[in-house]
């Protein structure tokens, strides 16, 4: 080891980065590495999301189509096989209402629930929900249960 290969211990020094705008003598004064004029040279500049330098932006060039019905009601679907699985796991006995579905995380508290007809129901259940498909209602009543619309 001699003076030609001395180095500070690793991690003891940090690269502070260039100090811009600190006078002409520093070599980084004047425009402070921002070039001349234009929006990017100004303080407070921030580019808008999707800005393409004044060119017509993509979201305005592309044609729009279709529409969203603001009155559409979204339902959280729960299938019969899901209910049968819960009966088999002894999580529900003879009745399933909206509060039970929330506690079992089948639906959120602001959801509307629709019972769908996938799978088969072997046990007699009293099911309360906002909507039923025809096949689900038939399957519940065929098993000796009751479908109550909320």
N, C-alpha and C positions, 0 to 999 in steps of 0.2 A: 504494500500500500504506500502510495506517495501522493504528492500534491496533484498529479495528473488524473487520478481516478477517485478523488474524494466526492462523495455524494451525501446529501442529507438522508437521515433514516426514512424508510418508506412510510408514507402516511403523515409525516411531520410537516410537509409543506403543501399548500393548495395553490392551484393556478387561479389567480384572482380575475382573469379575463381582462380584455383591453379596456382602458379608461378612455372613453370617447368624449369629445366636446370639452377638452381641458386645455384649450389654447393651441396656437399654431406650432409652438415648439415641440409638442408631443407627436406631431405628424398625424394626429387624429382629431385635429381641431376643425374649425370652419363648419363643414357640412356634417361632421361627426359620422362619417361612413354611410350617410343616407343618400348620397348623390344630390343632384340639383332639382329643385322644384317638384311638383306633383304631390298627390295625396300622401304617399308613403313617406315623404320627407317631413311632414307636419307632425306636431305633437297631437296626441289624442286620436290618431288614425286607427280605425279598426275596420277590417274588411267585412262586408256583409256576407252572410252565409249564402253560398251559391252565386256570388258575384263573379261575372266573367268579363270584367274590364269594360263594361258598357255594351258589350254584345248582348243581344236578346237572350236572357237566361233560359236554360233548358226547361224549367217548369212553366215558362210562358210560351215557349216554342211548340211544345207538344200539345196536340188537340185533346180537349176534355170530352168525356162521354159518360153516360150513365147517371144515376142519381141515387142519393141515400134517402130512404123514407124516414123522416124524423119521428113518425108515429109508430114505427115498428116496435113490437114487443118481443124481447129476447127471453127465451125460456132456458133454464138449466135442465138438461135431460137426465133422467134416472131410469135405468132399465130394470126389467123384472128380475133378471139374473143377479143384479146387484142386491136387490131386496132379498132374494132367496139366499144369497151368500151371507147376508147379515143375520138371517134367521138361523142358518146353519152354525154361524159363529156365536149364536146366543146373545147378539147385541140388541135384537128386537124380539118381542114376544108375539103380541097379537095386534098391535096397532102402530102405524107409522104416520106421524103428523109432521107439520112443517118444522116445529122446534126440534124434533128428533133428528130430522135431516140436517139441520144446522149443526147440532151437537156432534153428529157423525161425519161432518164435513162433506156431505153430499151436495150442499148448496150454501151460498152465502146468505146473510140476513136480508139483503136487498134484492135477492133473486126471486124469480117466479119459477116454480118447478113443474115440469111436464113429465108424466110417467110414460115411458116408451116400452114397446112390446117385445124387445129382444129377450131370448131365453124363456124358461118356463117357471111358473110359480106353483109349488106343491103345497104350501101351507096357507091356512086361512088367515088373511090379513085385512084389517080395516085401514085403507090407505087414503090419506088426505093430501091433496095436491091442487095446484091451480088449473091444470089441464091433464087430460088423459088421451092417448091415442085409442082408436076403436079396438085394436087388437089387445092392448094392455087392459082396457076396461073389461073386455070379454074374458080374458085370462084370469083376472082377479075374481070376477064373479063366478067363473067356472070352478075355481078352487074353493068356493064357498065364502069368499071375502066380500068386502064392500068398498066401492070407489066413491069417495066423498070429494066433490069439487068445492074448493075454497072460494 
